[in-house]
């Protein structure tokens, strides 16, 4: 490899490090190191400020961004060189294109499924020569790989940032719940409890109205529209709060349900803000279907929006089913209404499934928004890969509306309805108590392993002692 020489075909070779002046190498390396250190210190300072300000969702989002940066950098290092050594026949590269090839473009040079004719990274010519000697072309050009790296990075950051903003919006929507909780905490439990007919309670009247033969259809329609306005009323909150406490904290009527709910929501946020394997699989499917003339992206945008509406309707309907169950079991009630939580109200008896569906919706919205702005900056609004302007605007509007609806209604609904199952989450304990219990359980298991000959220790078990009375999910 000689820098500055000529190729056999007459084209100039890319200059390598062995023929690059040392002052240029040192200067560029210094700039990279300085920028990296400054960026790292800024992230560290921002993390400390968010942690001190009790802004846990934003702090978790920052940690996820740092993880994604490290992962994407590692993947980039592995793939940049590897793809340039994979050669295929040029005819294969003319199928499933996001844009039609320009006239006679394939006869001269092929730059991959995303790129043009420019080369942004050194070594592209050498890779082309490697495949040309075999009568083939690289499976992905250097420029296309570079652009793909940028898009994946933009997608990861967009997903984390949008999810954090949506979660903050969702928590802000629960500010009335805090006032309801404080009002309940001020109530005197020693006051005499009045006995009322079940239909006298507003919670029952609102949800059981029109219960009859057509209730299944009308109930679902009411649940669908209710998610757009007043998704959780004070009566809903009071009934579900009392139902949770009656099932899991019967001896602690003053349990602060709101604080527990927010802690559990923040724990769930750690899962939602990340990108799981099945989301990466969805990304591959999205990129595969971006074929010129198919126009499938408009349906891929509608699917998560419809899914979000179905999830919101289902959670509203769970509240209605809880109210109907109370009305069917009781004629009169002493005190306040208390529902009976159960996994039977959820799809496949799995409350966690709701969170996974919300995760998919948020990722799809992030994909649409990130894809739009990346294409806009890289190729321009009128490029063929962008698609028809009407479809592009429709997809963007649907994604933004879906994101707002998720923060305004769906996440607050999930925050409370997800606790209407058989189990409670470990967020029922504060951080110190939770860490103490985990540490105690680990020590107990170690002691049990060391003293198996002791009948008393061998017959005791952390799970066995309390497993019959408590069900706690790992969330």
Secondary structure by P-SEA (a helix, b strand, c coil): cccccccccccccccccccccaaaaaaaaaaaaaaaaaaaaaaaaaaaaaaaacaaaaaaaaaaaaaaaaaaaaaaaacaaaaaabbbbcccccccccccccccccccccccccccccccccaaaaaaaaaaaacccccccaaaaaaaaaaaaaaaaaaaaaaaaaaaaaaaaaaaaaaaaaaaaacccccbbbbbcccccaaaaacccccccaaaaaaaaaaaaaaacccccaaaaaaaaaaaaacccccccccaaaaaaaaaaaaaaaaaacccaaaaaaaaaaaaaccccccaaaaaaaaaaaaaaaaaaaaaaaaaaaaaaaaaaccccccbbbbbbccccccccccaaaaaaaaaaaaaaaaaaaaaaaaaacccccccccccaaaaaaaaaaaaaaaaaaaacaaaaaacccccccccccccccaaaaaaaaaaaaaaaaaaaaccccccccccccccccccccccccc
